[in-house]
Amino acid sequence: MRFCLLLIISFFGWMSSVDAQEEFPVFISGQENYTSYRIPAIISMPDGRLLAFAEGRVHHTGDFGDVNIVLKISRDRGKTWDNLRTIVDYDELHAGNPAPVIDMADPNYPNGRIFLFYNTGNNTEYDIRKGNGYREVWYITSEDGGETWTQAVNITTQVHRPQQPEVNPDYDFQENWRAYANTPGHALQFSWGKYRGRIYVPAYHSSGDLQFDARDYHAHGYYTDDHGKTFQVSQPISLGGGNEATAAQFSEEGLMMNVRNQNGSVKARFIALSNDGGETWYREYFDRNLPDPVCEGSLLNVNRRVIAFCNNADTSGRNNLTLRLSTNRGESWFQKTLIYSNDKVNDASGYSDIVNVNDRTIGVLYEKDNYSSIVFTTVEWSIPVYKALPKKKSHVVKKSNRKRR
């Protein structure tokens, strides 16, 4: 009993918050020719360089308009960042939802090749949900760590299901998907098991007519097993109102999708589990241990054993950005770190993305203080080691060999 009590005390002691490290500004609204920066995404190269992506919004802070995708690179683990580069620009057309991932399984690119998936659109998401406008899906690649990029490849017909033949004769799908967007945040690659090498992009769409309770939204994923030559689409997740999603591998064949509930009827993250690499879903449920104010979240494979999750752990507003780590598929969390909290602004912490900086450090790239900046910080972590108490000495009296008198 005493041993069990020691384990319980040790476990809950470890669950208490630990501090994030110093933060470093990456994108500052109003600087470098952009009014606002939103929707961060980050990846780490094998040599330790960090690549931070965001939407650069030219004229205002809104979700639609003249929006480009921008990039900054850090060569010292996030302490300083190179000058801003605009890497996707469609003039007045919206380009957003950057979802980067490094393909480390292609023998033609032994040092890794970056895929950056993104979306373009000609109207607001609300109007597109009503059928007025369209979204398309693209990717570009880089073979030199983000220094240069290829021409864009349009994969809309492979991963989207629009019914708009007036835009493109090939956009004539019975499913009638309208609004569409990537994750946002990083995509992932299966690093072991049956689906090793699969690149997987969480995404979402609206289907059919607009519903004012947001139940026309559904999350899904798309993936490639041949390094971007062809793509397939997963089974949609059943949650009506599920949109922005993030994912991680949790076993040789397993994938976990963690989804925002736009409907807002339950202020918690929605989980979908797959045992076939994210093609179909065998279990779906709300995880009420992960409160959420209806916002984006980020899931990361720290290694084969540990998964990390970051979101605004608050049901009343975008605040209390929290990083959690788990060794049992999110059934419990052995470390919980409060990244940022500020009750003096409406949206203290917005969207975030997380990345491995080294074997014991996770980087967090997040929107801060009503979207005035996107900053970077790090968190140290380790798995707790539980030690049993030493065994008590036995008080059993040994029998004597002497004869009784």
C-alpha positions in Angstrom: 0.0 0.0 0.0 2.8 2.4 0.9 4.5 1.6 -2.5 1.3 2.4 -4.4 0.9 5.7 -2.4 4.5 6.6 -3.4 3.8 6.0 -7.1 0.6 8.2 -6.9 2.4 11.0 -5.1 5.3 10.9 -7.6 2.9 10.8 -10.6 0.8 13.8 -9.6 3.9 15.7 -8.5 5.2 15.2 -12.1 2.0 16.4 -13.5 2.4 19.9 -12.0 3.4 22.6 -14.5 7.0 23.3 -15.4 8.2 26.5 -16.9 8.8 27.1 -20.6 12.1 28.7 -21.5 12.9 32.2 -22.8 10.8 33.2 -25.9 12.1 34.7 -29.1 10.1 36.8 -31.6 9.8 35.3 -35.1 7.0 37.2 -37.0 6.0 40.6 -35.7 2.8 42.1 -37.1 3.4 45.4 -38.9 7.0 44.5 -39.8 8.7 43.2 -43.0 5.9 44.5 -45.3 3.0 42.6 -43.7 0.2 43.9 -41.5 -0.4 40.6 -39.8 1.0 37.1 -39.4 -1.1 34.1 -38.6 -1.3 30.3 -38.7 2.2 29.1 -37.7 3.8 25.9 -38.8 7.3 24.6 -38.0 9.6 21.7 -38.9 13.2 20.7 -38.0 15.9 19.6 -40.5 18.3 16.7 -39.7 21.1 19.3 -39.2 19.1 21.1 -36.5 17.9 24.1 -38.6 14.3 25.2 -37.8 11.9 26.3 -40.5 9.0 28.5 -39.4 6.1 29.1 -41.8 3.1 31.5 -41.5 0.5 33.3 -43.5 1.7 36.8 -44.2 -1.4 39.0 -44.5 -0.7 42.1 -46.5 -3.5 44.6 -45.8 -5.3 43.4 -42.7 -5.7 40.7 -40.1 -8.6 38.9 -41.7 -8.6 35.3 -43.0 -9.2 36.2 -46.6 -7.5 38.7 -49.0 -4.0 39.2 -50.2 -2.4 36.5 -48.2 1.0 34.9 -48.9 3.1 32.1 -47.3 6.3 33.3 -45.6 9.3 31.5 -44.1 12.0 32.2 -41.6 15.0 29.9 -40.9 16.9 29.6 -37.6 20.3 28.1 -37.5 20.8 28.3 -33.7 17.8 26.3 -32.4 15.4 29.2 -32.4 17.4 32.0 -30.8 17.7 34.1 -33.9 16.0 34.0 -37.3 17.0 34.9 -40.9 15.2 37.6 -42.8 11.7 36.9 -44.0 11.2 35.2 -47.3 7.9 35.1 -49.3 7.7 31.7 -50.8 4.1 31.5 -52.1 2.4 34.5 -53.6 -0.6 34.4 -55.9 -1.0 38.2 -56.2 -4.4 39.1 -54.8 -5.5 35.5 -54.4 -5.4 34.0 -50.9 -2.7 31.4 -50.2 -2.6 29.8 -46.8 -2.7 26.9 -44.4 0.9 25.9 -44.8 1.5 22.2 -43.9 5.2 21.4 -44.1 6.8 17.9 -43.7 10.2 16.4 -44.5 10.3 13.3 -46.6 13.2 11.3 -45.1 12.3 8.0 -46.9 13.0 8.8 -50.5 16.3 7.2 -51.6 16.6 9.9 -54.3 16.9 12.6 -51.6 19.1 11.1 -48.8 19.3 14.5 -47.0 15.5 14.8 -47.0 13.1 16.8 -49.3 10.6 19.2 -47.8 7.0 19.2 -49.0 5.0 22.3 -48.3 1.2 21.7 -48.8 -1.0 24.8 -49.0 -4.4 26.0 -50.2 -5.6 28.8 -52.4 -9.0 30.4 -52.6 -11.0 33.1 -54.3 -13.5 33.9 -51.6 -14.0 33.8 -47.8 -14.6 30.4 -46.2 -18.1 31.3 -45.3 -19.0 32.3 -48.8 -17.4 29.1 -50.2 -19.4 27.0 -47.8 -22.5 28.6 -49.5 -21.1 27.7 -52.9 -19.7 31.1 -53.9 -16.1 30.5 -54.7 -13.6 27.6 -54.6 -10.5 26.2 -52.8 -7.6 24.4 -54.4 -4.7 22.3 -53.0 -1.1 22.5 -54.0 2.4 21.6 -52.9 5.9 22.8 -53.6 9.2 21.1 -52.6 12.7 22.1 -51.5 15.8 19.9 -51.7 18.1 22.4 -49.9 16.4 23.0 -46.6 14.1 25.7 -47.8 16.6 27.9 -49.6 14.9 27.3 -53.0 11.6 25.9 -54.0 10.1 24.1 -57.0 7.1 25.1 -59.1 3.8 24.4 -57.6 1.9 21.1 -58.2 -1.9 21.2 -58.2 -3.3 18.1 -56.5 -6.9 19.3 -56.1 -8.5 16.5 -58.1 -6.7 13.9 -56.0 -7.4 15.2 -52.5 -10.4 17.4 -52.8 -14.0 16.6 -54.0 -15.5 19.9 -55.4 -18.6 20.0 -57.6 -17.7 23.1 -59.6 -17.3 22.1 -63.3 -17.7 25.8 -64.3 -14.3 26.4 -62.6 -12.6 23.2 -64.0 -14.3 20.4 -65.9 -12.5 17.9 -63.6 -14.1 19.5 -60.5 -17.3 17.5 -60.8 -17.5 15.2 -57.8 -20.7 13.9 -56.3 -19.5 14.5 -52.8 -19.7 18.3 -53.3 -17.0 19.4 -50.9 -16.9 23.2 -50.7 -14.7 24.8 -48.1 -11.3 23.0 -47.8 -8.1 23.5 -45.8 -5.0 21.7 -44.6 -4.5 21.0 -40.9 -3.1 23.8 -40.1 0.4 23.1 -38.7 3.0 20.5 -39.8 2.1 17.3 -41.7 3.7 14.0 -40.8 5.6 11.0 -42.2 5.3 7.5 -40.8 8.8 6.7 -39.6 8.4 3.0 -38.8 6.1 0.1 -39.3 4.0 -1.1 -42.3 3.4 2.4 -43.6 6.9 3.7 -43.2 7.5 6.6 -45.6 3.8 7.5 -45.9 3.3 11.3 -45.9 0.0 12.2 -44.2 -1.8 15.6 -44.2 -4.7 16.2 -41.9 -7.3 18.3 -43.5 -11.0 19.2 -43.5 -13.9 20.1 -45.8 -17.5 21.3 -45.8 -20.0 19.1 -47.6 -23.1 20.2 -49.3 -25.1 23.2 -48.2 -24.0 25.5 -45.3 -25.4 24.6 -41.9 -25.4 27.3 -39.3 -24.4 24.9 -36.5 -21.3 24.1 -38.6 -22.2 20.5 -39.0 -21.4 20.7 -42.7 -17.7 20.4 -41.6 -15.9 17.1 -41.5 -12.2 16.3 -40.9 -10.3 13.9 -43.1 -6.8 13.2 -44.2 -4.9 12.7 -47.5 -1.7 10.8 -48.0 0.9 9.6 -50.5 2.9 6.4 -50.5 5.1 7.3 -53.5 6.7 10.6 -52.5 4.1 12.9 -54.0 3.4 11.2 -57.3 -0.1 10.2 -56.3 -2.5 10.8 -53.4 -5.4 9.2 -51.8 -8.1 10.5 -49.4 -9.1 8.9 -46.1 -12.5 8.1 -44.9 -14.0 11.3 -43.4 -14.3 11.5 -39.6 -17.9 11.2 -38.5 -18.1 14.3 -36.2 -20.3 16.9 -37.8 -18.5 20.2 -37.1 -15.0 18.7 -37.0 -12.6 20.8 -39.0 -9.0 21.8 -38.2 -7.1 18.6 -37.4 -3.7 17.4 -36.4 -2.2 13.9 -36.3 0.5 11.6 -35.0 1.6 8.0 -35.5 1.1 5.9 -32.3 2.0 2.3 -33.4 3.3 0.4 -36.4 0.0 0.8 -38.2 -1.8 3.3 -36.0 -2.6 7.0 -36.5 -4.3 9.4 -34.1 -6.3 12.4 -35.4 -7.0 15.2 -32.9 -9.8 17.5 -34.2 -11.3 20.9 -33.4 -15.1 20.9 -32.8 -16.3 23.9 -34.7 -19.9 23.2 -33.6 -18.8 24.1 -30.0 -21.5 21.9 -28.4 -18.6 20.2 -26.5 -15.6 22.3 -25.6 -13.1 19.5 -25.9 -10.9 17.9 -28.5 -12.3 15.1 -30.7 -10.2 12.0 -31.2 -10.2 9.5 -34.1 -8.0 6.4 -34.1 -7.0 4.4 -37.1 -5.2 1.0 -37.4 -4.6 1.2 -41.1 -2.4 4.3 -41.4 -5.1 6.9 -41.3 -7.3 5.4 -44.1 -10.3 4.5 -41.9 -11.3 5.0 -38.3 -12.1 2.3 -35.7 -12.8 4.5 -32.7 -14.0 8.1 -32.3 -14.7 10.0 -29.1 -14.5 13.4 -27.3 -11.5 13.6 -24.9 -12.9 15.7 -22.1 -9.4 15.7 -20.5 -8.4 18.1 -23.3 -10.5 21.2 -22.9 -10.6 23.5 -25.9 -12.3 26.9 -26.7 -12.9 26.0 -30.4 -9.4 26.6 -31.7 -6.5 24.8 -33.4 -4.2 22.3 -31.7 -0.9 20.6 -32.6 0.1 16.9 -32.2 3.7 15.7 -32.5 5.6 12.4 -32.5 8.4 13.2 -30.1 9.7 9.7 -30.6 8.2 6.2 -31.0 7.1 6.2 -27.4 6.1 9.8 -26.6 3.4 12.0 -28.2 3.1 15.7 -27.4 -0.1 17.9 -27.8 -0.4 21.6 -27.5 -3.6 23.7 -27.4 -5.4 26.5 -25.5 -6.5 24.4 -22.5 -9.4 26.7 -21.7 -13.1 26.5 -22.5 -13.9 30.2 -22.2 -11.3 31.7 -24.5 -8.0 31.4 -26.4 -5.7 31.4 -23.3 -3.6 29.1 -21.2 -1.6 27.6 -24.0 -0.5 24.2 -22.6 1.9 21.5 -23.8 1.3 17.9 -22.7 3.3 14.7 -23.1 2.0 11.1 -23.1 3.4 7.6 -23.4 0.0 5.9 -23.6 -1.7 7.4 -26.7 -3.1 10.3 -24.6 -4.9 8.3 -22.0 -2.9 10.2 -19.5 -0.2 12.9 -19.6 3.0 12.6 -17.6 4.1 16.2 -18.1 2.0 19.4 -18.4 3.6 22.7 -19.2 1.8 26.1 -19.3 3.4 27.9 -22.2 1.6 31.2 -21.9 -1.4 32.9 -20.2 -2.6 36.5 -20.1 -6.0 37.5 -18.8 -5.6 41.1 -20.0 -6.2 40.4 -23.7 -9.0 38.7 -25.6 -6.9 36.1 -27.4 -3.8 35.7 -25.3 -2.6 32.6 -27.2 -4.0 31.6 -30.6 -2.7 28.9 -33.0 0.5 27.0 -32.3 2.7 24.3 -33.7 5.3 22.1 -32.0 8.6 20.6 -33.2 11.5 18.4 -31.9 14.5 20.6 -31.2 16.6 17.8 -29.8 16.1 14.5 -27.9 14.9 16.3 -24.8 13.6 19.6 -26.0 10.3 20.6 -27.8 9.9 23.9 -29.5 6.6 25.8 -29.5 5.8 28.3 -32.2 2.6 30.3 -31.2 0.5 33.3 -31.8 0.7 35.7 -28.8 -1.4 38.6 -27.4 -4.3 39.1 -29.9 -2.2 38.0 -32.9 0.3 40.8 -32.5 3.3 38.4 -32.9 4.3 34.8 -33.5 7.0 33.7 -31.0 9.1 30.7 -30.3 10.0 29.0 -27.0 11.3 25.7 -25.8 10.4 23.1 -23.1 12.7 20.5 -21.6 11.2 17.1 -20.9 12.0 13.7 -19.5 10.0 10.6 -18.6 9.8 10.2 -14.8 11.5 7.2 -13.2 9.6 5.5 -10.4 11.6 3.8 -7.7 10.1 1.3 -5.3 10.8 1.6 -1.6 13.4 -0.9 -0.2 11.9 -4.0 1.1 11.4 -4.2 4.9 13.5 -6.7 6.8 11.7 -9.8 7.7 10.7 -10.2 11.4 10.0 -13.9 11.2 11.8 -15.8 13.9 13.7 -18.7 12.7 13.0 -22.0 14.4 15.7 -23.3 16.7 17.2 -26.7 16.1 17.7 -27.2 19.9 15.5 -29.7 21.6 13.0 -28.5 24.1 13.7 -29.0 27.8 
